[in-house]
Every structure is written in C-alpha cells, then in structure tokens.
C-alpha cells in the first residue's frame, strides 16, 4: 500500500470511516433460515430416514440468494474500503491502492438525497468534484459506519 507523505501534525486530527458490511450478514441469515425452513417442510420422513430434495427449484433459488451475497461479502471484506478525512486532505483507501486528494484538488462537494420510491426514507449521496477527473466521486453515506459524522466531516472540509 502506498504510504501517505502528509505532515505528521495532520494525522492527529484525521477521521477514519470504514465500509459497512453488516447488511450482507443480515441478508445471508434471513435467506439461510428460509432455506432451512423450506427444507424441513418439504422433506419427507421414510422410516427413520429424513430425505431432502436438493434439486428443487426453490432450494436452488434460495441457495443462489445465499451464495451470491456470501461471495460479495468475502470480496468486500478482502477489499477493505476506508475513507480518511484530515484537515486538508481526503484519502480513499482500499487493500490494493490509495488515492489522496488535497483541499486544492477538490472543486466542490455536493450533498444530494436519493429517495427510494416504495419507502419514505432518503439516503445521502455525496458527490465530490475533483480536478483532472471527468466524473465526480460518489459516496453513499449509509454504506459507511458513522454516516452522520462522515457528513459532518465532509461539510467541515467543504468550508
């Protein structure tokens, strides 16, 4: 990983925000319970032997719903995304590389709300325009732990 060449006094005031992965566990747990219940209800008892049909389409579909998020959880756990906000810099870091943007490189930080149509909840989306980059960096604040503090730190950085 690339080491930061920023002054030591700034490292005291930096805030580290790590990516949330708990929704994967919740998703996997709910569908695993549904799969187990379906297997218990669908299986047959023949004498002293309990038989389960594994090639049932519902079992295959529920298994796909479990394996897909499990692979995504493993990949995102391995990738380990973090955002580090200091006094005059923002670092986007994962296991493979790190990118530092100083205060001078950031053109603007815009906070937008994304509304989900079926629910009344709104999720915060931050768009950071950076010099020498065509598209803005998009951050979904709910994807990181301490999302309110992340919003506060980015608005402080903006000012």
N, C-alpha and C positions, 0 to 999 in steps of 0.2 A: 504494500500500500504506500501511496505517496505521502511523505511527511509534510506537514504544513510549515512554511517558512515565515509565519507571522510572529510578531513580537510576543514575548513571554507575558507581559502585563495584560494582554487581551485575553489570554487563556483563563484567567481567574473569573472573568465575567461571561464566559460562554455558556450557553444553554444547549443541551443535547436532547433531541427528540427522536425516539425510536419508533419504528413502524409497528402498528397493532396487528397481531395475528390471531387474536382470540376468537374472531368470528369463524375462522376455519375449524377450530375445535368444536365450537357450538354446532356448526353445520354437520360435521362428521358424527358427533354424538347423537344428534336427532335422527339422522338417517340410519345410523347403526342400530338404534333402538327400534326404529320402524322395520328394519330388515329382520331383526331377531323376532319381533312380534309376528311378522308375516310368516317367518319360517316355523314358529311354534304353532300358529293357526293352520297353516297349510300342510304341515307334516302329518303323517299317519303312524299309528301305533299298530304294529303287526306282531302279536305275541308279546315278546319282551324287547322288541327292536323298534326303535323310532326312526322312520325313514324321512328324509328331506329331499325335495325336488330342487336341485340346483340349476336346472336348465329352464326354469320357469321364467317367462319374460319379465315379470315384476321383480324377481330376485336379481336378474341381470341388470335391470334398470337401476335398482337401488344400489347395487354393487358399483355401478359406474358413478353414481352420485356420491359414493364414499371414496372411491379410488381417485377420482379427479381432484377434489379438494385436498386429499392427503398428499398428492404429488405437488400441488400448488403450495401447500404448507411447507413441505420439505424444501422446495426451491426458494421460497421467500425467507425461510429460516436460514438457509445457506447464504443467501444474498445479503442479509443483514443491513437493510437500508436505514440510514440515520440522516438527520439534518442538524447541523451545528450552527448556532447563531451567536456571533460575537459582537463586539462594539461596532466594528466597521467591516464585517465580512460575513458571508454565509457559505457554509461548506455542505455540499451534497455528497454523502459518502456511502459506498456500499463495499462489499468484500473485494470487488475487482478494481475499483478506481475511486478517486476522489476529485471533486471539482470545486474550486474556491472562487467565489465572486466577491470582489471588494465593493465598497459603497459607491465608488466612482463608476463601476461597470453596470450597476443596476439603474436602469432608466426609470422604471415605475413598478409599483406593487399595487395591484388592484384586487379588491375583495369582492367576490360575487357569490350569490346564493343559487344553489341548484335545487329546485323544488321537485320532489317526487310526486307524480300526479295522483297516485292512489292514497298517499298519506299526506298529512299536513306538515310533516317535518321538512325542514330545509337543512341542507348540508353546505358548509362553507367551502368555497373553492378559491384558492389564491392563485393569481397569475402574476408572474414576475417577468417583466421585460428586461432583457439583458443585451448589452452592446455586443455586436458581432454574432448574434444568434437570430435566426429567422423567426422561429416560433417562440412564444413565451413558455417559461417553465410553469407547469400546472401542478399545484399541490392540493390534494383533497385533505382538509384539516382533520376530518374524522378518521383518517387512516393512520394517525399518529397518536401516541399517548400524550396526555395533557394538551388537547387541542386548543383549549381556551388560552393557555399560556403561550402556545405556538402563535396564535393570532395576535396576542398582546406583544410578543417579542418582535414579530414582523411589522406590526404597526409602529412600534418604537423605532425599529430600524428604518422604516419609511420616513419618519420625521427627522 
